């Protein structure tokens, strides 16, 4: 990766381009032929395993393997035929957030391998912490940071402390430095954190530019995630509560919400655009964070109002009706918001039934194609450098796109953070395969690589704060055996009757 690269924002309100709903029916006969062909012929993959466990290596070269291009063609054909609209909905009586926060099976003390996984993830933060500010580089070796990725650093530091990877004194010094910086840093129009900063100088900048001051707006999604972790830190470490509250008080939060929805800003040709932000998944997860601080996000928390269902490989998954064609924003269906909601809140922002379906569709894809699947958005080690690898977006199944709808299905990859997050939350035979694959193929001395490309059959060698931070907080969740807000003692905020949206 070039040293001057910085990824696009995780701003789900960015204006995007073409869309439309594609309706297709699975052709059973063709589907069965392809499935039989795949099950009878192993797909050749290079042996790049770093694991000492031979059983975790990629399959050895068969006598008559499918070529990489042919295998990709078969998978693409199956993916295209896997979609049915409308999909199987979830019964209304199952569409509730957990009254008692969900606790995953198999939680408890980490194994030696899991502890090693955590230490490898922490090595990213050791390399990329900026002592001048307490901020962390979003991408390895490049001093630029978003608030989403800085929150990943907060989660990583808490996890490293609680897993006894860093001593208490180091934790306290680093966290205090970070919080003081967040409580005093320059803000967009003096209101809210800019979308990106120079992590060494605190200069508000644009993406990929470290020296030129430029205020480009704020992301409500990013700040919603940080709001959750400010609450976790303040509740778990009372001696730091005043410092976490000082960060929130530094923000002028009035324009973050309007009529129960979240809003972000972008600066286009010198003019500010103020847009509703978020689609099903990230919208609800981030809104939960703002709710914890007492903001009215009743409509943003409504996970049924804009939801519809599409069948993928026979599994009815939820998606947001507000796609690019009718709203100007992409409606990505991704793993990460459901994983974060489960780990941090115990599915208090979104129904666990949604997460069940999101995972089930990826399992069904594996069963049909023999392609391990754990998709979400992330950085790449090659152009276009950031993609949203989606189960469904703008009417298309299994599409990997940029925020401007450029399609890059050839760069779809199994995500390390998604693989480990799903495994910690569900611990099934399938998620064990995901976890083992990550262990065998995505380890580096500087942290965990972001993922493994399906078509290219090689690692996506980007190292990022978010990937390694999600891995660390997933392992902390397993160790403490509770959703992290519950473990920390965060008090839930109740919406007042006035703030609840009328039907």
N, C-alpha and C positions, 0 to 999 in steps of 0.2 A: 504493500500500500504506500502511495506517495505521501510525503510528510505534509503536503498542503491540502489533503483531503479532509473534509468535514461533511457528515451525512446530512440529508434533508431533515426537517423537523418531524417529530411525532405529533403533528398537528392534524387532527382528523377533520378539521374544518376547511382545509385548503381547497380552493376551487380546482376541480378536476375536469377531465374532458369526457369522451363518449361513453355511452352505456347502453341500457336497454335490457329487457328480460329475455333470456333465451329459454324456450320450452323444448324439452326433449324427452323421449321415452326410451327406456332401456330396451334394446333389441335382444331378447333373451337368447335366441339361437347364437347370434354373433358373440354375445357376452360369454356364453359357455365355451365356445370354440377358443376364444382368446384366453379365458381362464385356464382351460385344459392345457393349452400350449405353454402358458407360463408355468403351470405347476409341473409340467414334464421336463422343462428345460431350465436349468439354473442359469442365472444371469451372471456373466463373468464380471468380477470386480477385482481390482488390484489389491494385493495384500499390503496394507499400510498399517496394520494393527500394531499398537504399542503395548498391548496387554500381554501379561505373562500367561494368561489363561487361554490355552489353545482353542477351547471351544467357543471363544468369543470372537475369533478372527472371522473375517469375511470368507465366504465360500471359496474353496479352491477351484481352479480352472477346470470345468467339465470337459468331456471329450468333444461335445458338439454344442458349444455355447451359442446363445443368441448374440449377435453383435450389439454393441451399445446403442447404435442408431435404431436397430430393429426393436430392441427392448423398449426404448423410449417411445417409439411409434405405437407399440402395443399398449403401453400404459396410457398414452395420450388418447388413444381410441376408446379405451375403457373409461377414462375420466369423462370424456365428452358424452358417453352414453349413460353415465351413472346418475344423471340428474332427472328428476321428475317434479313438475310443478302442477298444482300445489302439493306440498309435502304433508307428511303425517304430523298433525299438531299434537301438543301435549295437553292432556285433560286439564281443565281449569282447576280442579282440586289439587293438582300437583304443581301448579304454578304459583308457589309462594316461596319467599325466602325462608331460610331455616329459623324457626323460633328458637331452637337450641343450636348454636353454631356447630357446623359439621366438623367432626374429628376423623381423620383418615385411619384406615386399618394399618397396623404394623408400625405405628409411631413408637418412639422410644430411643434409647441410646444408639448413637451412630456406630456402625461397624467400622473397622479399621480402614476399609476401602472408602467408606463415605467420609471419614475424617480426612483421608488423603485428598479426596475430591474437594473438600472445603478448603484445604490448605493451598491446593493448586489455584482455586478461584481467588483466594486472597492475594496470591502473588501478583495478580493484575493490579490491585490497588496499591501494593507496595511500590510498584514501578511507576504509577501514574498519579500519585498524590502530589499536590503542589503545596509545599510547606508555607509559601508566602500567604496563601489564602485559605487553605483547607479545602479547596475545590479539587475535583478529580477530572482527568481527561476523559471525555466520552469515548474516544478511540485511542488505542495504544500509541503513545508518543506524540500526540497532537494536542496542544493546550487549548482546547475549546470544549465547552461544556454547556449542556442544556439542563433545565431544572428536573426533567425526567431522569436524566443520567446522574445528576447530583443526588437525587433521592435513592438511586441504586447504590450510591456510595454510602449514604446514611444506613441503608439496610445492611450493606456488607460490613460496615464497622460494628454495628450492633451484633450481627451474627458472629463476627470474628471474636468479639469480646466474650460472648456467651458460650462459644465453643472452645474457649481457652486457647485461641490462636494468638491473640494479642493480650498483653497484661493490662490490668485495670488503669494504671497510670497513663499508658499510651492511649487507651480508649478515651479517657477523660480529656487529655490534652488535644487530641485530634477532633473530638466531637465539639469541644468548647470553641476551638478555633473556627470550625466550620459554621457553627451556629452564629457566632459573632459576625462573621463575614456575611451570612445570609440576612442578618438583621441590620446591616449597614450598607449593603451594596447599592450602587446606583440603579434606579428603576426606570422602566419605560414611562416617559412623561411623568415621572415621580409617582406612578401608581402601582405597578406590578413588575415582577422580574421580566426582563427582556428574554426572548426565546433562547438566546445564546450569548455566552460571555467568553472573553479571554480568561482562562482559568488561572493564569498567573497574575494578571494586572487588574482584573475585574472590569475591563473595558467592555461595554455592550457592543456586540459586533454582529455581522451577518455570517452566514454559514461559509466556512472555508477562508474567512478573512480574520486575521488576529490583530492587526495593527490599526485598522480604520474604525473609529467609533461610528456605530450605526444602530439606531433603535428600530427594530423591525416588528414589534408587537409582543404580545404574550399568548401563552397557551393555557387555557383553562384545564385541559386534560393533564398537562404536566403539573400544574399547581394543585390539582385534586389529589394526585398521587403523593406529592410532597406533604399535603395536609394530613394524610393518613399517618405518615411516618413522623411528622412533628408531634402528633398525638401519642404515638407509640413511645417515642423517646421521653416526652414529658411525663407520661404516666409511669413508665418503668423506672425512670431515674429521677425522682422528685427533686433532687438537687439541681437538675437541669431544666425544670419546668419553666422557670422565669425566662430562661434563654430561648426556649422553643416558643413561648408566647411573644417574646420580643420580635421574632421573625414574623409571626402573623400580624402583629401590630404595625410592623414596618410596611406591610402591604396596604394599599387603599383598595379594599375588596368590593367596593360598591358596584363596579361595572362587570365583575366576574359573573353575576347572575342577573337575569331579567325574566320576570313572570315565571319563575320556577325552572328556567332553563339556564344552561351554562353558555357563556359567550367568551370568545377570544378575539384578538385583533391581528390584522396583517397590514403592512404598509406596501401598497402597490403604486409605483410611480409617484411616490411622495405623499400619497393620500391614504389615510387610515380606513380600513374596512373593518366593520364590527359585525361578526358573524356568529350565529348559533353554532356551537361546537359539540362534536361527538355523535356517534351512532351506537346502536345496541352493542353492548360489551364495554368498551372503554368509557362511553358516556356514563353508564350506571356506576361503574367502578370508581371513576373520578368524582362523580357527584356524591358518592358516599363519604369521601374525604371532606368535601366542602360542608356536607351535612354535619359532620362531627364538630365543626366550628360554628354551627348555628345558622348557616346560610339556607335560604329557601331554594331547594333544588327538587321540589316535588315532581315536576314534569320530567326532569332529567332522570329521576330514579324510577320512573314508570317503565317497567320492562315488558309490558304487554301492549301499550298504546300503538306503537309503530312496528310491532313484531309480526312476521309471517314465517311460514315454514317451507322448506324445500327438501326433498329426499335426495340424499347422496349415497349411492350404494345401498339403498334401502333404509337408510336412517334419516328421520326427519329432523333437520337442524333449524334453529331459529336464525333469522336474518332480519335486517332493518329494511322496511319498505322504502325508506328515503335513500334512493340510490343516486348516482350522478345525474341520470337523465331527468329525474323529477325534482332534484334538490341542489344540484351543483356540487355535491360531495360524494366521495366513495363510501360504500357501506361494507367494508371489509368484515368477513367473519374469520376470526383468528383465535389461536389458542390462548395467547398471553393474558387478556383481561380476565378470562375465566380461571386461569391458574392463580393469578394474583388475588382475585376475590376469594378463592378457596383458602389460600395460604394465609392471607392477612385478616380476613373477616369471618371465615367459615361459611361463605356463601350468604352474606347478609345484603349484598348489593344486587345479586342475580340469583335466580333459582338454581339449585344444584342440578335440577333436571335439564337445564340448558347445557351445563358443562358435561353431563352424562352423554348427551346426544353429540356434542362437538367431538368428544373423544371417540364415541362409538363409530362415527362416520370415518374417522381416520383408521380405526381398527378394521372396519369393513373394506376400506381401500387396500389395506395390506393383505387381507384375505383374498381379495380378487386379483391383485397384481403382484404379490410378493415383494412390494416396495414398502419398507418401513416408513411410516409417515408421522411426522410431528411438526406441523407447519405453523409459522407465525411470522411477524415482520422482523427485519433485522438488517444490519449492515452486511455488505458483500466485500470481498477482496478484489473486485474488478468492477468495471462499469456495469450498471449505473450506480453502484455503491450502496444503494438502499432500496429494498423492495418489500412489498407487502405480500407474503406468500399465504394465500387465502384458501379457505375451503370453498368460499362463494363470494363473489363481488360483482356488483353491477350486472347481475343476471348470468354470470359465467361461473361454472364449477372449476375448482382447483386451479384458479388463475393466479399467477404471480405477476404483479404489476407495480409500476411506480405510482407516485401520487398524481401524475399526469396521464395515467392509463397506458403507458407504454408497456407492452406485454413481454415478459421474459420467463416463460414457462421452462425454458432450458436451464434456468438458474434456480429453480425450486430446490430447497434443501431441507434436510432433517435438522431441526433446531436443537442445539444442546440444552438451552434453558427450558424449552418446551418439553423435551424428553424427560429431563430430571424432574421438572415440576409436575408433570402428569404422573410420574412414577411415585413421587412422594404422596400425592393426593389419593391415588387409587390402588397402587401396588397389585397389579394384575399380571398374568403371564405376559400379556402384550407389553405393558409398561416396563416389565423387567427386561424384555428384549431391547427396548429403547435405551434404558439405563446402561445395559451391558455394551450396546453399540457405541455409546458416547465414551465409555471408559476405554474401549478398545481402539478408538480411532480419532478422538478429538483432543487428546491431551498434549499440552506443550508446557515447557518450563516456565512460561510467562502468563499462564492462565489457560482457560478452556477456549478452544476455537469456537466460532459461532455455530458451525454446523457442517453438514456433509452433502454435497451436491448430488442429486439423484442421477442426472444425465451424465455429468462429467466424471462421476465416481471418484471424487477427491474432496478433501476438506475445504470448507470455506474458512480460510485461515485468518480472517479478521478477529482481532481481540478487542472486546468492548467492555465498558463498565456495566452496561445493562445485562448482558449475557452472564457475566460472572457474578453480578449482584443478585440476580434472580436465583442462580444456582445456590448461592450462600444462604439466602433467606429461606429457600426450600428446605435446605438441610437443617436450618435452625428450627423450622416448623416441626420437622420430624423429631428432633431432639427434645423439644419442650412438650410435644404432644398436644398442642392447642393452637387455634388460630392466633396469630401474633397480636392482634388487638386485644383478644381475650387474655392471653398470657401477660400482656403488659398492664392490664387493668384499665383500658380505655373505656370511658363512659359513653354510651350511645346517646345521641341527641334525639329527642322526640320532635316531630314536626307539629307545629301548632295547627288547630283546625283551620285557621285563616290561610295557611300556606298550602293546604291540600287542594289539588286541582279537582274541580267539579267535572263530572262526565258530560 
